[in-house]
Amino acid sequence: MKVAPSVIVNDGDTLVGAACAGLGLAYMLEDLAAPALKDGGLVEVLADWCPRFPGYHAFYSSRRQPTRAFSLFLESLRQGADRES
């Protein structure tokens, strides 16, 4: 079934808020939904269709010198992964 979205956002907190307000289903990272799932504000649906993944992945060309901003971004992902393990 093809459904046209009625709300489009580019901010995770806004997406969680819209779902908690009952505006419909929302497809988001589990990390964003975790607090609302825990307190009952959200309920997971279609769990069989939501693949789990072990973490974030970054693909980038090894032939180019990364910018300072990109290097800092990668470092923050690595630190986040270290805290979770």
C-alpha positions as CSV (number, residue, x, y, z in Angstrom):
1,M,0.0,0.0,0.0
2,K,1.4,3.3,-1.0
3,V,0.7,6.2,1.5
4,A,1.5,9.8,1.0
5,P,3.1,11.4,4.1
6,S,1.2,14.2,5.7
7,V,4.0,15.4,8.0
8,I,7.7,15.7,6.9
9,V,10.3,16.8,9.4
10,N,14.1,16.8,9.5
11,D,14.5,16.8,13.2
12,G,14.4,13.7,15.4
13,D,12.8,15.4,18.4
14,T,10.1,16.9,16.3
15,L,9.4,13.4,14.8
16,V,9.1,11.8,18.2
17,G,6.9,14.7,19.3
18,A,4.6,14.2,16.3
19,A,4.3,10.5,16.9
20,C,3.6,11.0,20.6
21,A,0.9,13.5,19.7
22,G,-0.8,10.8,17.6
23,L,-0.1,12.2,14.2
24,G,0.6,8.7,12.9
25,L,3.3,6.1,12.4
26,A,6.9,7.3,12.5
27,Y,10.0,5.6,11.1
28,M,13.0,6.5,13.3
29,L,16.1,5.3,15.0
30,E,15.4,3.3,18.1
31,D,17.8,5.6,20.0
32,L,15.4,8.5,19.4
33,A,12.3,6.5,20.3
34,A,13.8,4.8,23.4
35,P,12.6,7.3,26.1
36,A,9.0,7.5,24.6
37,L,8.9,3.7,24.3
38,K,10.1,3.2,27.9
39,D,7.5,5.6,29.3
40,G,4.7,4.3,27.1
41,G,4.3,7.4,25.0
42,L,5.1,5.3,21.9
43,V,4.5,1.6,21.0
44,E,6.6,-0.2,18.5
45,V,4.7,-1.6,15.6
46,L,5.9,-3.7,12.6
47,A,8.9,-5.0,14.6
48,D,9.5,-7.7,12.0
49,W,10.0,-5.1,9.4
50,C,12.5,-3.0,11.4
51,P,16.0,-4.3,10.9
52,R,18.4,-3.9,13.8
53,F,22.0,-2.9,13.2
54,P,25.0,-2.9,15.4
55,G,25.9,0.7,15.0
56,Y,26.5,3.6,12.7
57,H,28.7,3.2,9.6
58,A,30.5,5.8,7.7
59,F,31.8,5.3,4.1
60,Y,34.2,7.8,2.7
61,S,37.0,7.9,0.1
62,S,40.4,7.0,1.4
63,R,41.9,8.9,-1.5
64,R,40.9,12.3,-0.2
65,Q,42.1,14.2,2.8
66,P,39.1,14.4,5.2
67,T,38.1,17.9,6.5
68,R,38.6,18.7,10.2
69,A,34.8,18.7,10.7
70,F,34.5,15.2,9.2
71,S,37.3,13.9,11.3
72,L,35.6,15.3,14.4
73,F,32.4,13.7,13.4
74,L,34.0,10.3,12.9
75,E,35.7,10.6,16.3
76,S,32.4,11.4,18.0
77,L,30.9,8.3,16.4
78,R,33.8,6.2,17.7
79,Q,33.5,7.6,21.2
80,G,29.8,6.9,21.2
81,A,30.4,3.3,20.2
82,D,33.1,2.9,22.9
83,R,30.6,4.1,25.6
84,E,28.0,1.6,24.5
85,S,30.3,-1.4,24.6
